[in-house]
């Protein structure tokens, strides 16, 4: 499976899509990999899209532990608003953080 292609499709679509309701900002190039807080590097995603992008990033860059840590924090809903619902199972997320 081409995880990079899927990731690029999501982030490219997000540059023009209009989302009603709750959104999350996502760095296209992650900050831990040199990405900056520039408008060209930020997209607005639904919480589901945001979680999927982080799963894809872990698959694309498995050696980057900071991406695994970000995905872990998302999976336990750390520092997120109450209406953000990342539904994961322990075994599912364990694959990504080990």
N, C-alpha and C positions, 0 to 999 in steps of 0.2 A: 504494500500500500504506500502511496506517495503522500506522506504526512506533510511535507513542505507545500505541495500543490494545494492540499485541503486548507492548510493554514493561510496561504496566500489568497485563496478564494474568499475565505471568511473576512480577512482584514481588508481586502480590496472592495468587497461589497459594502463593508461598514463605512467606507469613506463617503458613500453617497446615500446610504439608507437613512430614513427617518424613523426613529423608534419612539413610540408613545409610551410614557410611563418610565419605570425605573431603568436606568442605564449605568454602566460602569465604564470608566476610562481604561484603555489598554494600550500599553506601549508596543508598537509593532516590532521594533527591535528592543528587546528587554533592556532595562537599565543595567542589569548585571552583565550585559554583553556590550555595553557602550552606548546604548540608546539614550536619547535625551528627551527632556520635557518640551519638545517643540511640537507645534500643531501638526506638522507633517509626519510625526512619529506617533501620534495619538489617534485612536479611534474610539467611538462609543459603541459598546456592545451590550446585548442583553446579558444577564447573569449566566445563562446557559452557554451562550457563545463564548463568553469570557472564560468560563471553566474549560470548555472544549479547547480553546486556544492554548491554555496552559498545559492541558494534557498533550496536545500535539507538540508543543515546544519541548516537553520532556522526552518525547519520542524522537524528535529531531536532534536534540542535543543531550543525550543521556549522561554525558560526563559533567554537565553543569549542575552542581548540587544546589545552587541558589534557585534554579527553576523548580527543582524538586521540592525545595522548602516552601516556595510560593504556592505550589499546588497543594502541599500539605496544609498550609494555613487556610487556603480556600476551602479545603475539604472539611475542616473543623469549624468553618464559619468564623474565623478569628477576625475581629475588628470590622465586621460587616453589619449592615443594617438588618433589622429583624425580617424584613420582607425578602431578603436574599435567601434563596433556598438551593443549596448545592446538595443534591441527594446522592450520597455515595455509600458504599458498603466498606467495611474494614478491609476485606480481602482485595477489593477492587483498588482502593487507593494504596494499599501496601505494595502492590506491584510497582507503583511509580516512585515510591520514596526509598525503596531498597535497591 
